[in-house]
Amino acid sequence: MENKHTALMETILTATLAMLVLIIVWCLVAPGRHVAVLVIATLTLAAYGAFVLRYMLNPDQIRARQTVRTLYLARKTSTFMSKGLTHESAEAVCDILLPQTTAVGVLMTDTEQVLGYAGIDDEAADLGDAAVSTRAMMDMLQDGIVRVLLTPEAVGVPTDDPSIKAAIAVPLTVNGNVVGGLKLLYHTPRMIDETQQAMAEGLGQLLSTQLLEAELEQQTELATHMELKALQAQINPHFLFNTINTIASLCRTDAEKARVMLREFAVFYRRTLENSDDLITMSEEIEQTERYFGFELARFGEDRIELSCEIEPGLEDISVPSFVIQPLVENSVQHAMRAEGKLHISIRVEQQGAEVIVSVSDDGVGIRPEELPYVQQSDYGKGTGIALKNVGDRLKGFYGPGSGMRIESTFGEGTTVYLTLHDAGEG
């Protein structure tokens, strides 16, 4: 859009100046013919040309056009660069960048091979996994310094090919390390000026920033995954030992119930460990949570804890990450029970517009107001913060912005944890 707009303005200005020249020549050749009309026309065209020229050269207009172009490119390229530096993302980004420059070709590489190309002869170009072979490009990938190449030999094209004689090579960096390169190709060295150099460097910085964001997101996902693995590898040793002790006691008093619990215990751990990387249905997550609660119920008794669950019809089959509701119920059992009386825990799943809201409530001891802001920190309490933070991070990672966890609590009355699953119920 920006290039088309600028080209249109330049065409108008050129036509205006041409008409002005013709009118002046006409006045000189035939000074007696309609002089007044010609003078007025000349002044009008001159004023219009001056207006167009001022518009094109106005710093505010220039900055505005540059801002629009930058935002357009950032929006278009971010979708692909969020996947990292791959053949698919490089090809797509080259196609996006080419129309926004005066270059005749755009090429992207990693540190070893060409990943994508768009430009002249792109249909005939079979770059595939072609290795980076030009000296200038290899040097740039080594030292991270921008190269302006003004000869075919420096560009790395055959000397008998007159189509490309100049190029700009800029590095793509992540955390100060060169991870790839961007190369803009031009017909002649005259096409490379300060504007083109600044644009090339700006594009390199934009793509580098997007690659950094992609890596940070991947690192966050990996850290969250490793936290989950750590949680699963040590699922509350106290719960493990207490459940085994409960089953052992039942072997003496109720052998049949002990066999059922032992079988359920095996299913519980197998599904907990196997489903860590999978999406499961809401009903499966609730089933696993109820299986966990059955062990706690056998331990404490029906006069001490109770669990109720309500799922709005139609939400049973939505996909959710595993191990997001059970830790909340476990947290209530561990931390909300009073010295006496019965703890009531309720799970509710409902649709609210484009969002699915899961709430886990209890009428236990609650959380002190001064402690509430810190309960989702990984170093809070006895491992509680790790589990809560992990649940919140995974919801944001899977469902995107607008998703996550919120905790409300009144000390002495109880706590409710809300999970927001954005767009989970659509489609």
C-alpha positions in Angstrom: 0.0 0.0 0.0 2.8 2.4 1.0 4.7 1.9 -2.3 1.6 2.3 -4.4 0.7 5.5 -2.6 4.1 7.0 -3.0 4.3 5.9 -6.7 0.9 7.6 -7.3 2.0 10.8 -5.7 5.3 10.8 -7.7 3.3 10.2 -10.9 1.0 13.2 -10.2 3.9 15.4 -9.4 5.8 14.4 -12.5 2.7 15.0 -14.7 2.1 18.4 -13.0 5.7 19.5 -13.6 5.5 18.3 -17.3 2.3 20.3 -17.8 3.9 23.3 -16.2 6.8 23.1 -18.6 4.5 22.8 -21.6 2.5 25.8 -20.6 5.7 27.9 -20.1 6.9 26.8 -23.6 3.5 27.7 -25.1 3.7 31.2 -23.5 7.1 31.8 -24.9 6.1 30.6 -28.4 2.7 32.4 -28.5 2.9 35.2 -26.0 -0.2 36.9 -27.4 -2.6 34.1 -27.1 -4.7 33.9 -24.0 -1.9 35.1 -21.8 -4.1 35.7 -18.8 -5.6 32.2 -19.0 -2.2 30.7 -19.4 -0.8 32.7 -16.4 -3.6 31.6 -14.2 -3.2 27.9 -15.3 0.5 28.1 -14.7 0.1 29.6 -11.2 -2.6 26.9 -10.4 -0.5 24.0 -11.6 2.6 25.5 -9.8 0.6 25.8 -6.5 -0.8 22.3 -6.9 2.7 20.9 -7.6 4.1 22.7 -4.6 1.2 21.3 -2.5 2.0 17.7 -3.6 5.7 18.2 -3.1 5.1 19.6 0.4 2.8 16.7 1.2 5.4 14.1 0.1 8.3 15.8 1.9 6.4 16.7 5.0 8.3 15.1 8.0 5.0 14.2 9.7 3.7 12.6 6.6 6.9 10.7 6.1 6.9 9.4 9.6 3.3 8.5 9.4 3.8 6.5 6.3 6.9 4.8 7.8 4.9 3.9 10.9 2.0 2.4 8.9 4.5 0.4 6.9 6.3 -0.9 10.0 3.0 -1.9 11.7 1.8 -3.6 8.5 5.0 -5.6 8.2 5.1 -6.5 11.9 1.6 -7.7 11.8 2.1 -9.8 8.6 5.4 -11.3 9.5 4.8 -12.1 13.2 2.4 -14.9 12.4 5.2 -16.8 10.6 8.2 -15.7 12.7 6.5 -16.9 15.8 7.2 -20.5 14.5 11.0 -19.8 14.4 13.4 -19.6 11.5 12.2 -22.4 9.2 11.7 -23.0 5.4 8.0 -22.3 5.7 8.4 -19.1 7.7 11.3 -17.8 5.6 9.4 -18.3 2.3 6.3 -16.6 3.6 8.3 -13.6 5.0 10.3 -13.1 1.8 7.0 -13.0 -0.1 5.7 -10.3 2.3 8.9 -8.2 2.3 9.5 -8.1 -1.4 6.7 -5.7 -2.4 7.6 -3.3 0.5 11.1 -2.6 -0.9 12.7 -1.6 -4.2 14.7 -4.8 -4.2 14.3 -7.3 -7.0 14.9 -10.2 -4.7 14.7 -11.1 -1.0 16.6 -14.0 0.5 16.7 -15.4 4.1 19.1 -17.9 5.6 20.0 -19.6 8.8 23.7 -19.9 9.7 24.2 -22.6 7.1 21.7 -22.7 4.3 19.2 -20.7 2.3 15.7 -21.1 3.8 13.5 -18.8 1.5 13.6 -16.6 -1.5 11.2 -14.3 -3.4 12.0 -12.2 -6.5 13.0 -12.4 -10.1 13.2 -15.9 -11.4 11.8 -17.2 -8.2 9.8 -19.9 -10.0 13.0 -21.1 -11.7 15.1 -20.8 -8.5 15.6 -24.2 -6.9 17.4 -23.1 -3.7 16.1 -25.9 -1.6 18.7 -26.5 1.1 21.4 -24.7 -0.8 24.3 -23.9 1.4 25.3 -20.3 2.2 28.4 -20.1 -0.1 29.2 -16.4 -0.8 32.1 -15.0 1.2 30.3 -11.8 2.2 27.3 -13.7 3.5 29.5 -16.1 5.5 31.5 -13.2 6.9 28.3 -11.4 7.9 27.0 -14.6 9.6 30.3 -14.8 11.5 30.7 -11.2 12.7 27.1 -9.9 12.6 28.1 -6.7 10.6 25.9 -5.4 7.8 27.4 -5.7 4.3 26.6 -3.4 1.4 27.6 -5.3 -1.7 28.2 -3.2 -4.9 29.6 -5.7 -7.4 28.2 -9.0 -8.9 31.3 -10.8 -7.5 30.6 -9.6 -4.0 26.9 -10.4 -4.3 27.8 -13.9 -5.4 26.0 -14.0 -8.8 27.6 -15.0 -12.1 29.4 -12.1 -13.8 27.7 -12.8 -17.0 24.2 -12.3 -15.4 23.4 -8.6 -15.6 20.1 -8.8 -13.6 21.6 -8.5 -10.1 24.7 -6.3 -9.4 24.2 -5.2 -5.8 22.8 -6.3 -2.4 22.5 -5.5 1.2 23.1 -8.3 3.8 21.9 -7.9 7.4 22.2 -10.3 10.3 19.3 -11.8 12.2 20.2 -12.1 15.9 18.8 -13.6 19.1 20.3 -12.6 22.4 23.3 -11.2 20.6 24.0 -14.4 18.6 23.6 -14.4 14.8 21.1 -17.1 13.9 20.5 -16.2 10.2 20.6 -13.5 7.6 18.4 -11.3 5.4 19.7 -10.3 1.9 18.1 -7.7 -0.4 19.1 -7.9 -4.1 19.1 -5.0 -6.5 19.6 -4.5 -10.3 22.3 -1.9 -9.9 24.3 -0.2 -7.1 22.5 3.1 -7.8 19.3 1.5 -6.3 21.0 1.3 -2.9 20.9 4.6 -1.0 20.7 5.5 2.7 16.9 4.9 2.7 17.4 1.4 1.4 20.2 0.7 3.9 18.1 2.0 6.8 15.1 -0.1 5.7 17.2 -3.3 5.4 18.6 -2.8 8.9 15.2 -2.0 10.2 13.7 -5.2 8.7 16.6 -7.2 10.2 15.9 -5.7 13.7 12.1 -6.4 13.3 12.6 -10.0 12.4 15.3 -10.5 15.1 12.8 -9.1 17.7 10.2 -11.5 16.5 12.6 -14.5 16.6 13.5 -13.5 20.2 9.9 -13.4 21.2 9.4 -16.9 19.6 12.4 -18.3 21.5 11.2 -16.8 24.8 7.8 -18.3 24.3 9.4 -21.7 23.6 11.5 -21.4 26.7 8.5 -20.6 28.7 6.6 -23.5 27.4 9.6 -25.8 28.1 9.9 -24.5 31.6 6.2 -25.0 32.3 6.4 -28.5 30.8 9.4 -29.3 33.0 7.6 -28.0 36.1 4.7 -30.3 35.3 7.0 -33.2 34.9 8.6 -32.4 38.2 5.2 -32.2 39.8 4.2 -35.5 38.3 7.4 -37.2 39.4 6.8 -36.3 43.0 3.0 -36.1 43.1 2.8 -35.2 46.8 4.7 -38.0 48.5 2.5 -37.5 51.5 -0.5 -38.3 49.3 1.2 -41.4 48.0 2.2 -42.7 51.4 -1.2 -41.9 52.9 -3.1 -43.6 50.1 -1.0 -46.7 50.4 -1.5 -46.7 54.2 -5.2 -46.3 53.7 -5.3 -49.3 51.2 -3.2 -51.4 53.6 -5.7 -50.7 56.4 -8.6 -51.6 54.2 -7.0 -54.9 53.4 -7.8 -55.9 57.0 -11.2 -54.3 57.3 -12.7 -54.3 53.8 -10.7 -56.4 51.3 -13.0 -55.8 48.4 -12.8 -52.0 48.8 -9.0 -52.3 49.1 -8.9 -54.2 45.8 -11.0 -51.5 44.1 -8.9 -48.7 45.5 -5.7 -50.4 44.4 -7.0 -50.8 40.9 -8.1 -47.1 40.8 -4.8 -46.0 42.3 -2.9 -47.7 39.4 -5.2 -46.1 36.8 -4.8 -42.7 38.5 -1.0 -42.7 38.3 -0.8 -44.2 34.9 -3.2 -41.5 33.4 -1.5 -38.7 35.3 1.9 -39.7 34.0 0.9 -40.6 30.5 -1.4 -37.6 29.7 1.0 -34.9 30.5 1.6 -33.9 26.9 -2.0 -34.6 25.7 -5.2 -32.7 25.5 -8.1 -34.6 27.1 -11.8 -33.9 27.4 -13.3 -32.0 30.2 -15.1 -35.1 31.4 -11.8 -37.0 31.5 -10.2 -34.3 33.6 -13.2 -34.3 36.0 -13.1 -38.1 36.1 -9.4 -38.1 37.1 -10.1 -35.4 39.7 -12.9 -37.5 41.2 -10.7 -40.6 41.2 -8.1 -38.6 43.2 -10.8 -37.4 45.6 -11.9 -41.0 46.2 -8.6 -41.7 47.8 -8.8 -38.7 50.1 -12.4 -39.6 50.9 -11.3 -43.1 52.0 -8.6 -41.5 54.2 -10.6 -38.8 55.9 -14.2 -40.2 55.7 -17.5 -38.8 54.5 -18.0 -36.8 57.6 -14.9 -34.6 56.9 -14.9 -33.9 53.1 -17.3 -33.8 50.3 -17.0 -33.0 46.5 -19.8 -32.0 44.1 -19.4 -31.3 40.4 -21.6 -29.6 37.8 -20.8 -29.3 34.1 -23.0 -27.3 31.8 -24.4 -29.5 29.1 -22.3 -29.4 25.9 -19.0 -28.7 27.7 -18.1 -32.3 28.5 -16.1 -32.8 25.3 -14.2 -29.6 25.1 -10.4 -30.1 25.0 -8.3 -29.1 28.1 -4.7 -29.7 29.2 -4.5 -32.5 31.6 -3.8 -31.9 35.3 -5.5 -28.5 35.7 -8.4 -29.2 38.0 -7.1 -32.0 40.2 -4.3 -29.8 41.7 -6.9 -27.2 42.8 -9.0 -29.8 44.6 -5.9 -31.3 46.1 -4.9 -27.8 47.3 -8.3 -27.4 49.0 -7.9 -30.8 50.8 -4.4 -30.0 51.9 -4.9 -26.4 53.1 -8.5 -25.6 53.6 -9.7 -28.2 56.1 -10.6 -27.0 59.6 -9.7 -28.8 62.7 -13.3 -29.9 63.0 -16.3 -30.0 60.7 -16.8 -30.9 57.1 -15.1 -29.3 54.1 -17.3 -28.9 51.1 -15.6 -28.6 47.7 -17.5 -27.8 44.5 -16.5 -27.8 40.8 -18.5 -25.9 38.3 -17.9 -25.6 34.5 -20.0 -23.1 32.6 -20.0 -21.1 29.4 -19.9 -17.3 29.6 -19.9 -15.8 26.1 -16.7 -16.9 24.3 -15.2 -18.2 27.5 -15.5 -21.3 29.5 -15.2 -20.7 33.3 -14.1 -23.5 35.6 -14.5 -22.6 39.3 -13.3 -24.7 42.2 -14.7 -23.5 45.5 -14.4 -24.6 49.1 -15.8 -23.3 52.5 -12.6 -23.9 54.3 -10.2 -21.6 56.3 -9.5 -19.2 53.4 -6.4 -17.2 52.7 -5.2 -14.2 54.7 -5.5 -11.0 52.7 -1.8 -10.2 53.0 -0.9 -13.7 51.6 -3.4 -13.7 48.7 -1.2 -11.8 46.2 1.6 -14.3 46.6 -0.2 -17.7 46.4 0.6 -18.1 42.7 4.3 -17.6 43.1 6.4 -20.7 42.7 8.1 -20.3 46.1 4.8 -19.9 48.1 3.9 -22.4 50.7 4.8 -26.1 50.6 4.8 -26.6 46.8 1.4 -25.1 46.4 2.7 -22.1 44.4 4.4 -24.3 41.8 1.2 -26.2 41.1 -0.9 -23.1 40.9 1.6 -21.2 38.7 1.9 -24.2 36.4 -1.8 -24.4 35.9 -2.1 -20.7 35.2 0.9 -20.7 32.8 -0.4 -23.7 30.8 -3.8 -22.2 30.4 -2.3 -19.0 29.0 0.0 -20.9 26.7 -2.8 -23.1 25.3 -5.8 -20.7 25.2 -3.9 -17.4 24.6 -4.5 -13.9 26.0 -7.5 -13.5 28.2 -7.0 -17.0 29.7 -5.5 -17.9 33.1 -6.2 -18.2 36.8 -7.8 -15.9 39.3 -8.2 -16.5 43.0 -10.7 -15.0 45.4 -10.7 -15.8 49.1 -12.2 -14.5 52.4 -10.2 -15.5 55.4 -12.3 -17.8 57.6 -15.0 -18.4 55.0 -13.4 -20.1 52.0 -11.7 -19.8 48.6 -12.7 -19.9 45.0 -10.2 -20.5 42.1 -11.4 -19.4 38.7 -9.9 -20.8 35.5 -10.7 -18.8 32.3 -10.5 -20.8 29.0 -10.8 -18.3 26.2 -12.6 -19.5 23.1 -12.6 -23.0 24.5 -16.3 -23.5 23.9 -16.4 -22.2 20.3 -16.5 -24.4 17.3 
